Amino acid sequence: MKKPLPPSYFMGALLLTVGLHFLWPWRQLFQFPLTLVGFLPIAAGVVLNLSADRALNRQNTTVKPFEESRVLITSGVYRLSRNPMYLGMALIILGVAVFLGSATPFLIAILLPLLLHWKFINPEEAMLSRSFGKVFTEYRTHTRKWI
């Protein structure tokens, strides 16, 4: 059986975020037009994901978390975050939560990064450490895991 990949977790989180808002809209935190601020993290998340994906494709290395990377990318959005795609996913969910305005979607905005950290980031960074050794250690000392 194939392991679910991060986009599956992201889509599940997106569905839960919207579902919680409509099924259990506990305490409205933001009202229109303030909810429109949610589009800022959504846009930032989309840009991060597209930029990171483009960088990986340009270097002909894998985007899949359980496959060995051929190249350690440390420029572009990878200069800002060691995990720009996961950061992008988290920002999109946060933006959707702000756009919806109720408190319950923020549960998913908190839980998704924790899940991604535990399920994908830690194993990926262990693999990168084995593959790239001192180069990854140096990169890790200068670039934050998230932001």
C-alpha positions, 0 to 999 in steps of 0.5 A: 500500500502506498503511503499518502503524500503531503498533498493528500494531507493538505487536501484533507486539511482543507476539507476539514477547515471548511467543514469545521467552519460550516458544521461547527462554526464556533465563535466568529473571530473575523468579520467581512471585510477583515476576512479578506486579509486571508487572501494574503497568506493564501497567495504567499502559500501558492507562490511558495509552493509553485516556486519550490516545485519549480526549483526542484524540477529545474534541478531534476530532483524529486518532490516526493518526500520518501525518495532520495534527493539528487541535489540539495537546493539552498537558493531561491525560496529554499534560502528562506525556509528549508521546507517552503512547500510545507510552509506554503501548505500551512499558509494556505490553510491559515489563510482559509481559516482567516477568510472563513473567520470562525475559530474552529478552522484554526484548529486545523491551521495549528494541527497541519504543521505539527502533522507535517513536521512529525510525518514528513519533515523529520524523516526528510531531514534525516535523509538529507543529513545522511545524503549530504552530510556537512553540506546539509548541516551547514545549510541547516545552521543558516536556514530555518526549518519553517520561517 
